[in-house]
Amino acid sequence: MMSSLRRFGALVGAAALVLGLAACTDATSSSSSSSSSSSSSAAADIDYSACSTDDSAEQNTNVDRSGTGDFPAVSGDDTPVIAAGSGSEPTSKVLVKTLKEGDGAVVCPGATIKANYVGALWNGTVFDSSFKKGQPIDFSLDRVVKGWGYGLAHTHVGDRVELVIPASLGYGSQAAGDIPANSTLVFVVDIVGVATQNVADDSVLSSAVATGEELPAGITVTGEPGAEPTLTIDESVSAPTEQKMYTIYKGTGEALTADQTVLYKQVVGGFGAKGQTQSSWSQDVLEAPVAQADLAGVTVGSRILIVVPVQGQDAQSGQKATPTQATVFVVDIVGTSSMQ
């Protein structure tokens, strides 16, 4: 059961971040030679102090930004086209070349970005493209193959970059859809935007007002607003059978809207977890689309409790019935994220 307690994502759903990896099709011009020099200078110009996470060790181990490797040719302005590669395919590092330099915000490690992309195999066969689908996608660099996460960190909004990803930093020895096992992957990625986190001031988070709403039997939540709560489950009481959200503290911040991304912290436990809980409070804040989490109208600073029943199974011959269990999320809404 504890694996199901890991994330508020059980409610948020598979919250999209579908990225098998990706990139795609069409186009007309944007050369490779003029980019080599900008690539090598970009490698030397990474300002690690611009981000709260120092990933310099990972970058040195896994990324080559010199622009000197064998990069397949790229043509096309509006929609890039990737030619078949020639020469040596990389085996250990993702090769990164800046085809066009932007002057927007920096993309820090693990950031959520909006991007257009086209992806092809080393032989030039396209396997995915947001250009072809007609719109960029949002995704977290923590939720994609390592080559993307490493290679797109430290780019800027407005950049067009080419990535050549060895199988070891892609899908490895496993096939994925139209991507054969042990494939080198080539992407052209336009960085359209990067999300900026807007965490509320402590004064907002600590000024939430208790609602006095009654929680389901067996569930106790203690702790002041703005501080990590304690969740206690009395499993001598039957688990709740209704999925429902309860407001423990009503925040004084802005009301969430369906087009936003919510920032939150959580403590998770449940009926059937034998007293175990998991907390995200010592980690970076979590993110979820407001619409998918069904949190529109909830105010920043609020502490809510969400109960998600897990139905038991009927008894089979010679076995006992499995009782209904329930996952319990205590979620503190600490801010919003906006795309720049």
KOLBADO-63005 format. One record per residue (C-alpha): residue in one letter; x negated, y negated, z negated. Coordinates in Angstrom, 1 decimal. Layout:
<pts>
A:X:Y:Z
...
</pts>
This chain:
<pts>
M:0.0:0.0:0.0
M:-2.8:-2.4:-0.8
S:-3.7:-2.7:2.9
S:-0.3:-4.2:3.5
L:-0.9:-6.8:0.8
R:-3.9:-8.3:2.5
R:-2.1:-11.1:4.3
F:0.8:-13.4:4.3
G:0.6:-12.3:7.9
A:3.0:-9.5:7.1
L:5.7:-12.2:7.2
V:4.0:-14.4:9.6
G:4.1:-11.4:11.9
A:1.3:-10.5:14.2
A:1.1:-14.2:14.5
A:0.0:-14.2:18.0
L:-3.8:-14.6:18.2
V:-3.6:-12.0:20.9
L:-6.8:-12.3:22.7
G:-8.0:-9.2:24.2
L:-10.7:-11.5:25.2
A:-10.1:-13.2:28.4
A:-10.5:-15.4:31.3
C:-9.4:-15.7:34.9
T:-9.1:-16.5:38.5
D:-9.1:-19.3:41.3
A:-10.9:-22.4:42.1
T:-13.4:-24.5:43.9
S:-16.7:-26.1:42.7
S:-18.9:-26.7:39.6
S:-22.5:-25.6:40.0
S:-24.9:-23.6:37.9
S:-28.2:-25.3:38.5
S:-27.3:-28.7:37.1
S:-26.1:-27.0:33.9
S:-29.3:-25.1:33.0
S:-31.0:-28.2:31.7
S:-27.9:-29.4:29.8
S:-27.7:-25.9:28.3
S:-31.2:-25.8:27.0
S:-30.9:-29.2:25.5
A:-27.7:-28.2:23.9
A:-29.5:-25.3:22.2
A:-32.0:-27.6:20.6
D:-29.3:-30.2:19.7
I:-27.1:-28.1:17.5
D:-26.4:-30.1:14.4
Y:-25.6:-27.4:11.8
S:-24.8:-30.1:9.2
A:-21.8:-31.1:11.3
C:-20.0:-28.0:10.0
S:-19.4:-26.8:6.5
T:-20.6:-23.3:7.5
D:-24.2:-22.9:8.4
D:-24.3:-20.0:10.9
S:-27.9:-20.8:12.1
A:-29.1:-17.3:11.3
E:-26.2:-15.7:13.3
Q:-26.7:-18.1:16.2
N:-30.5:-17.3:16.4
T:-29.8:-13.6:16.3
N:-26.9:-13.4:18.7
V:-26.9:-16.4:21.0
D:-29.1:-17.6:23.8
R:-28.2:-21.1:24.9
S:-31.4:-21.7:27.0
G:-29.4:-21.2:30.3
T:-32.3:-19.1:31.7
G:-30.6:-15.7:31.9
D:-28.8:-14.2:34.9
F:-25.5:-16.1:35.1
P:-23.0:-15.2:37.8
A:-22.2:-18.2:40.0
V:-19.1:-20.3:39.2
S:-17.2:-22.4:41.7
G:-14.0:-24.3:41.4
D:-12.9:-27.5:39.6
D:-9.4:-27.0:38.4
T:-9.5:-23.2:38.3
P:-12.9:-21.6:38.1
V:-13.9:-18.6:40.2
I:-16.6:-16.3:38.9
A:-18.8:-14.5:41.5
A:-20.2:-11.0:41.0
G:-23.3:-11.0:38.9
S:-26.8:-10.0:40.1
G:-30.0:-9.3:38.2
S:-30.2:-8.2:34.6
E:-27.1:-7.9:32.4
P:-27.7:-9.0:28.8
T:-28.0:-6.3:26.2
S:-28.2:-8.0:22.8
K:-27.3:-11.7:22.9
V:-24.4:-13.7:24.4
L:-25.7:-16.0:27.1
V:-24.2:-19.5:27.0
K:-24.4:-22.2:29.7
T:-22.7:-25.6:29.5
L:-21.2:-26.2:33.0
K:-19.6:-29.5:32.0
E:-20.3:-31.5:28.8
G:-17.4:-32.9:26.8
D:-17.5:-35.7:24.2
G:-14.8:-34.5:21.9
A:-14.8:-33.0:18.4
V:-17.3:-30.2:17.6
V:-16.0:-26.6:17.4
C:-17.2:-25.2:14.0
P:-17.7:-21.5:13.3
G:-14.3:-19.8:12.8
A:-12.3:-22.8:14.0
T:-8.9:-22.5:15.7
I:-9.2:-23.9:19.2
K:-7.0:-24.4:22.3
A:-8.7:-23.2:25.5
N:-8.2:-22.3:29.1
Y:-10.3:-19.4:30.3
V:-11.0:-16.9:33.0
G:-12.6:-13.6:32.3
A:-14.3:-11.1:34.7
L:-16.4:-8.0:34.7
W:-20.0:-8.2:35.9
N:-18.9:-7.2:39.4
G:-16.6:-10.2:39.6
T:-13.3:-8.4:39.0
V:-11.0:-10.7:37.0
F:-9.2:-9.1:34.1
D:-7.5:-12.0:32.4
S:-6.8:-15.7:33.0
S:-4.9:-18.4:31.1
F:-5.4:-20.6:34.2
K:-3.3:-18.1:36.2
K:-0.7:-18.0:33.4
G:-0.4:-21.8:33.6
Q:-1.2:-22.9:30.0
P:-4.1:-22.8:27.5
I:-3.8:-20.7:24.4
D:-4.6:-21.3:20.7
F:-6.8:-18.8:18.9
S:-9.2:-18.5:15.9
L:-12.8:-17.8:16.6
D:-12.5:-15.3:13.7
R:-10.0:-13.3:15.6
V:-11.8:-12.6:18.9
V:-14.7:-10.4:19.9
K:-18.0:-11.5:18.4
G:-19.4:-12.8:21.7
W:-16.6:-15.4:21.9
G:-16.9:-16.3:18.2
Y:-20.7:-16.8:18.4
G:-20.8:-18.4:21.9
L:-17.9:-20.9:21.5
A:-19.1:-22.2:18.1
H:-20.9:-25.6:18.4
T:-19.3:-26.4:21.7
H:-17.2:-29.6:22.0
V:-13.7:-30.5:23.1
G:-14.0:-31.2:26.8
D:-16.8:-28.7:27.4
R:-16.6:-26.1:30.2
V:-18.9:-23.2:29.2
E:-19.9:-19.9:30.8
L:-20.4:-17.0:28.5
V:-22.0:-13.7:29.5
I:-21.3:-11.2:26.8
P:-23.1:-7.9:26.4
A:-20.9:-4.8:25.5
S:-22.4:-4.8:22.0
L:-20.7:-8.2:21.3
G:-17.6:-7.4:23.3
Y:-15.6:-4.1:23.3
G:-18.6:-1.8:23.0
S:-18.1:1.8:24.0
Q:-14.3:1.5:23.9
A:-12.2:0.7:26.9
A:-9.6:-2.1:26.5
G:-6.9:-2.4:29.1
D:-8.5:-3.3:32.4
I:-11.9:-3.5:30.8
P:-14.0:-0.2:31.0
A:-16.1:0.9:28.1
N:-19.6:-0.6:27.9
S:-18.7:-3.6:30.1
T:-20.6:-6.8:30.3
L:-18.0:-9.6:30.2
V:-18.2:-13.0:31.9
F:-16.0:-15.9:30.9
V:-15.6:-19.5:31.9
V:-13.9:-21.4:29.1
D:-12.5:-25.0:29.0
I:-12.3:-26.3:25.4
V:-9.1:-28.2:25.4
G:-8.7:-28.9:21.6
V:-9.9:-27.9:18.2
A:-7.7:-27.8:15.1
T:-8.5:-30.1:12.2
Q:-7.4:-29.1:8.7
N:-5.6:-31.7:6.6
V:-5.7:-30.4:3.1
A:-3.6:-32.4:0.7
D:-5.1:-34.4:-2.2
D:-5.2:-32.7:-5.5
S:-2.8:-35.4:-6.8
V:-0.2:-34.1:-4.3
L:-0.8:-30.5:-5.0
S:-0.6:-30.9:-8.8
S:2.5:-33.1:-8.8
A:4.9:-30.5:-7.5
V:8.1:-30.2:-9.6
A:9.4:-26.9:-11.1
T:12.7:-25.9:-9.6
G:13.8:-23.5:-12.3
E:15.0:-21.1:-9.6
E:15.5:-17.6:-11.0
L:13.1:-15.0:-9.6
P:14.0:-11.3:-9.0
A:13.9:-9.0:-12.0
G:10.4:-7.7:-12.7
I:8.6:-10.5:-11.1
T:6.8:-13.2:-13.2
V:4.7:-16.0:-11.9
T:2.7:-18.3:-14.2
G:0.3:-21.2:-13.7
E:0.4:-24.9:-13.1
P:1.0:-26.4:-9.6
G:-2.3:-26.9:-7.8
A:-4.0:-24.1:-9.7
E:-4.3:-20.4:-9.0
P:-1.2:-18.6:-10.1
T:-0.9:-15.3:-11.9
L:1.5:-12.7:-10.5
T:2.8:-10.0:-12.8
I:5.0:-7.1:-11.6
D:7.0:-4.9:-14.0
E:7.4:-1.6:-12.1
S:9.8:-0.2:-14.7
V:12.3:-2.4:-12.9
S:13.7:-1.3:-9.5
A:12.1:-3.1:-6.6
P:14.2:-5.9:-4.9
T:16.0:-4.7:-1.8
E:16.6:-8.1:-0.2
Q:13.9:-10.1:1.8
K:14.1:-13.6:0.4
M:12.1:-16.7:-0.3
Y:12.2:-18.5:-3.6
T:10.8:-22.0:-4.5
I:8.9:-22.1:-7.7
Y:7.6:-25.6:-7.4
K:8.8:-28.2:-4.8
G:5.9:-30.2:-3.4
T:5.9:-33.9:-3.0
G:4.1:-33.9:0.4
E:5.4:-33.9:3.9
A:8.0:-31.4:5.1
L:6.6:-28.8:7.5
T:7.9:-28.9:11.1
A:8.2:-25.9:13.4
D:5.4:-27.2:15.8
Q:2.8:-27.3:13.0
T:0.3:-24.9:11.6
V:0.5:-24.5:7.8
L:-2.5:-24.1:5.5
Y:-1.9:-22.0:2.4
K:-3.4:-19.9:-0.4
Q:-1.8:-16.8:-1.7
V:-1.7:-14.2:-4.4
V:-0.2:-10.9:-3.3
G:1.0:-7.9:-5.3
G:4.0:-5.7:-5.2
F:6.2:-2.9:-6.5
G:4.2:0.2:-5.8
A:0.8:-1.6:-6.1
K:0.3:-0.3:-9.7
G:-0.5:-3.8:-11.1
Q:-3.1:-4.6:-8.4
T:-3.1:-8.1:-6.9
Q:-5.2:-9.8:-4.2
S:-6.0:-13.5:-4.1
S:-7.3:-15.8:-1.4
W:-8.0:-18.7:-3.7
S:-11.7:-18.2:-3.7
Q:-11.8:-18.1:0.1
D:-11.2:-20.6:2.9
V:-7.5:-21.6:3.2
L:-5.4:-19.4:5.4
E:-3.4:-20.5:8.4
A:-0.2:-19.5:10.1
P:2.2:-21.1:12.6
V:5.1:-22.7:10.7
A:7.7:-21.3:13.1
Q:6.5:-17.7:12.9
A:6.3:-17.9:9.1
D:9.8:-19.5:9.0
L:8.6:-22.3:6.7
A:10.0:-25.3:8.5
G:11.3:-27.8:5.9
V:9.1:-26.5:3.1
T:7.1:-29.4:1.7
V:3.3:-29.6:1.2
G:2.4:-28.9:-2.4
S:5.2:-26.3:-2.8
R:4.7:-22.9:-4.4
I:7.0:-20.3:-3.0
L:7.6:-16.6:-3.6
I:8.4:-14.3:-0.8
V:9.7:-10.8:-1.3
V:9.5:-8.3:1.5
P:11.1:-4.9:0.7
V:9.6:-1.7:2.0
Q:12.3:0.9:2.3
G:11.8:4.3:0.7
Q:12.3:7.6:2.5
D:14.9:10.1:1.9
A:13.9:13.3:0.2
Q:12.9:16.2:2.4
S:13.1:19.9:1.5
G:11.1:20.5:-1.6
Q:10.0:16.8:-2.0
K:11.1:13.8:-4.0
A:12.6:10.8:-2.3
T:10.2:7.8:-2.0
P:11.6:4.9:-3.9
T:11.9:1.4:-2.3
Q:8.9:-0.7:-2.8
A:8.3:-4.4:-2.2
T:5.4:-6.7:-1.3
V:5.4:-10.0:-3.2
F:3.6:-13.1:-1.9
V:3.0:-16.1:-4.1
V:2.2:-18.8:-1.5
D:0.9:-22.3:-2.2
I:1.3:-24.7:0.7
V:-1.8:-26.9:0.6
G:-1.7:-28.7:3.9
T:-1.4:-28.6:7.7
S:-3.6:-28.2:10.7
S:-3.4:-30.3:13.8
M:-5.0:-29.9:17.2
Q:-7.3:-32.6:18.5
</pts>
